[in-house]
Amino acid sequence: MAGKRVDLTQFHSYCDGVKNITLSVEDALYEQSRVIAAQRKTTVTGLVREYLQSLSNAEERRERAREEILKMIGTFDCTIGRMPAREERNARR
């Protein structure tokens, strides 16, 4: 390979924009995860990635829902008064 050069502009790394993490789990859990991954035609890394993505998506949905609820609360036309005492709430009329 004398005289050959690698064109670094054509070199792409899998790790660009990807963070590697180290995860410690019990042997049995790892083996079960490998079986599940194989059944789903993916890898243990793929399972972890999918779980973390779903966790992130759930947090985003929760935050959007919270913002929508706060917006709706702001549109209510009501006044805030004191909470009636238990005796008043339970008084027979």
C-alpha positions in Angstrom: 0.0 0.0 0.0 3.0 2.2 -0.4 2.0 5.6 -2.0 -1.7 5.2 -1.3 -3.4 7.8 0.8 -6.7 7.7 2.7 -9.1 10.4 1.7 -10.2 11.7 5.1 -13.1 13.7 3.5 -14.7 10.3 2.6 -14.1 8.8 6.1 -17.3 8.6 8.2 -17.3 7.4 11.7 -20.3 5.7 13.4 -19.5 7.6 16.5 -20.1 11.1 15.0 -23.0 12.5 17.1 -23.3 9.2 19.1 -22.3 8.8 22.7 -21.1 5.4 23.9 -22.3 4.3 27.4 -21.3 1.5 29.6 -24.0 -0.4 31.4 -23.6 -3.0 34.1 -26.3 -5.7 34.4 -26.6 -9.1 35.9 -25.7 -12.0 33.7 -29.2 -13.4 33.6 -30.7 -10.0 32.6 -28.1 -9.7 29.8 -28.9 -13.2 28.5 -32.7 -12.5 28.6 -32.1 -9.2 26.8 -30.1 -11.0 24.1 -33.0 -13.5 23.6 -35.5 -10.6 23.4 -33.3 -8.7 21.0 -32.9 -11.7 18.7 -36.7 -12.3 18.7 -37.1 -8.6 17.7 -34.3 -8.9 15.1 -32.3 -6.2 16.8 -29.4 -5.9 19.3 -29.3 -5.3 23.0 -27.9 -1.8 22.1 -31.0 -1.4 19.9 -33.3 -2.3 22.8 -31.6 0.2 25.1 -31.7 2.9 22.4 -35.4 2.2 21.8 -36.2 2.3 25.6 -34.3 5.6 26.1 -36.0 7.1 23.0 -39.4 6.1 24.4 -38.5 7.6 27.8 -37.5 10.9 26.1 -40.7 10.9 24.0 -42.8 10.4 27.1 -41.2 13.3 28.9 -41.8 15.5 25.8 -45.4 14.5 25.6 -45.9 15.1 29.4 -44.4 18.6 29.1 -46.6 19.4 26.1 -49.6 18.2 28.0 -48.7 20.2 31.0 -48.3 23.4 28.9 -51.7 22.8 27.3 -53.3 22.3 30.7 -51.8 25.5 31.9 -53.0 27.3 28.8 -56.6 26.0 29.4 -56.5 27.0 33.0 -55.6 30.5 32.0 -58.8 30.7 29.8 -61.2 29.8 32.7 -63.4 32.8 33.6 -63.8 32.2 37.3 -62.9 33.7 40.6 -61.0 32.0 43.3 -62.5 32.2 46.8 -62.1 30.4 50.1 -62.7 26.8 50.5 -65.8 26.2 52.6 -65.2 24.5 55.9 -66.1 20.8 56.2 -69.2 21.6 58.2 -70.4 24.0 55.5 -69.7 21.5 52.7 -71.4 18.7 54.6 -74.4 20.7 56.0 -77.8 19.2 55.1 -79.8 21.7 53.2 
